[in-house]
Amino acid sequence: MAKINFTKEHEAKLDALAVKMLKENGIVRTSMGQPLNIVELMHTTSITTLNTIKANLAKQIQKKEEGDEWVETDSSALDKMKEIKDLVNLIIGWKRYNMEVAENKAKKAELTKKLAELKESTKTPQDRIKEMEDALAELEEF
């Protein structure tokens, strides 16, 4: 499995763009026209939907960039679309990174449990007797 490369720089850029979108009360529309705010994008939208949104934004950006060179285009709208596409891409990376972290924590917990079980199964009766005697001695202090 490939390790997700989501750096502190990515996180800082994500934070900046997310706060900007939050302050501007910005929304992103899905291909079905459903408006999504930053909280929905980050916490309830699937990676598949985010990839679809990113692909649609890329198509819209390409279409605007390839437009008639003799007609003045709204560069601020184009810049905003590029910024939103970048934000969506960063959210995808953030979600994938968090999924990887959660999977690794689960694997670590499982391995720790198996290791403890293995250690316990290899103890001799004398080791177990010694542990019980030590536990009893601690309780006798009370």
Secondary structure, DSSP 8 states (H G I E B T S, - for coil): -------HHHHHHHHHHHHHHHHTT--EE-TT--EE-HHHHHHTS-HHHHHHHHHHHHHHHHHHHTS-TTS---HHHHHHHHHHHHHHHHHHHHHHHHHHHHHHHHHHHHHHHHHHHHHHHT--HHHHHHHHHHHHHHHHT-
